[in-house]
């Protein structure tokens, strides 16, 4: 299991991604955080400060490539920053509920 993270300055894009991935059964659930401050180095290493949003959703680790490919084909040059974090422990009852919402792998 994993927590999928997508970071983008466009909240509406993240809402569309959440809707798409849940409807395709690639995410079991999703939240979009309030605006956050995001620091990123520019090409010469100078920190740049941006306001952004973070989508978080639970899925199976085996679905990351499928999710990435779908979002890459949909958003191409406007692809959000996408990564995952492993879920180490999860209540077994919640695990079953989450797995039931996802495509079989």
C-alpha positions in Angstrom: 0.0 0.0 0.0 1.1 3.6 -0.6 0.1 7.2 -0.2 0.2 8.8 -3.6 1.2 12.4 -3.5 0.6 14.9 -6.3 1.8 18.5 -6.0 0.6 21.3 -8.2 -0.3 25.0 -8.0 -3.6 24.4 -9.7 -6.2 23.1 -7.2 -8.7 22.4 -9.9 -6.3 20.2 -11.7 -5.7 18.2 -8.5 -9.5 17.9 -8.0 -9.8 16.6 -11.6 -7.0 14.1 -10.9 -8.7 12.9 -7.7 -12.0 12.4 -9.5 -10.3 10.6 -12.4 -8.2 8.2 -10.3 -11.1 7.4 -8.0 -13.5 6.8 -10.9 -10.9 4.5 -12.5 -10.5 2.7 -9.2 -6.8 3.6 -9.0 -7.2 5.5 -5.7 -9.5 4.5 -2.8 -9.7 8.0 -1.5 -8.1 11.5 -1.8 -7.6 14.7 0.1 -6.4 18.0 -1.1 -4.6 20.1 1.4 -5.1 23.8 1.9 -2.5 26.0 0.1 1.1 25.0 1.2 4.4 26.7 0.7 6.7 24.8 -1.6 10.4 25.5 -2.0 12.3 24.3 -5.0 15.8 25.1 -6.3 16.0 26.8 -9.7 18.6 25.8 -12.3 21.4 27.4 -10.4 20.4 26.3 -7.0 18.6 29.4 -5.7 15.6 28.5 -3.6 12.3 29.5 -5.2 9.1 29.8 -3.0 5.8 28.9 -4.5 2.2 28.4 -3.3 0.9 25.0 -4.1 -1.6 22.3 -3.2 -1.0 18.6 -2.3 -3.3 15.7 -3.2 -2.9 12.6 -1.0 -4.6 9.4 -1.7 -4.3 5.7 -0.8 -3.7 3.0 -3.4 -1.7 -0.1 -4.0 2.0 0.3 -4.8 1.6 -1.9 -7.8 -0.7 0.8 -9.4 1.9 3.6 -9.3 3.1 3.0 -12.9 -0.5 2.8 -14.2 -1.4 6.0 -12.4 1.8 7.7 -13.6 1.2 6.6 -17.2 -2.4 7.8 -17.2 -1.5 11.2 -15.7 1.5 11.6 -18.1 -0.7 10.9 -21.1 -3.5 13.3 -19.8 -1.3 16.2 -18.6 1.9 15.8 -20.7 3.9 19.0 -20.2 1.6 20.1 -17.2 2.3 16.9 -15.3 2.2 17.5 -11.5 5.0 16.3 -9.3 4.0 12.7 -8.5 5.5 10.4 -5.9 4.5 7.8 -3.3 5.2 7.1 0.3 4.9 3.5 1.6 2.2 2.7 4.2 4.0 0.5 6.8 1.1 -0.3 9.1 -2.7 -0.1 8.5 -5.6 -1.5 10.4 -6.6 -4.8 8.8 -10.3 -3.8 8.5 -9.4 -0.6 6.7 -7.0 -2.5 4.5 -9.8 -4.7 3.3 -12.1 -1.7 2.7 -9.4 0.1 0.7 -8.5 -3.0 -1.4 -12.2 -3.5 -2.3 -12.3 0.0 -3.8 -9.3 -0.6 -6.1 -8.8 -2.5 -9.4 -7.4 -6.0 -9.0 -3.7 -6.3 -9.8 
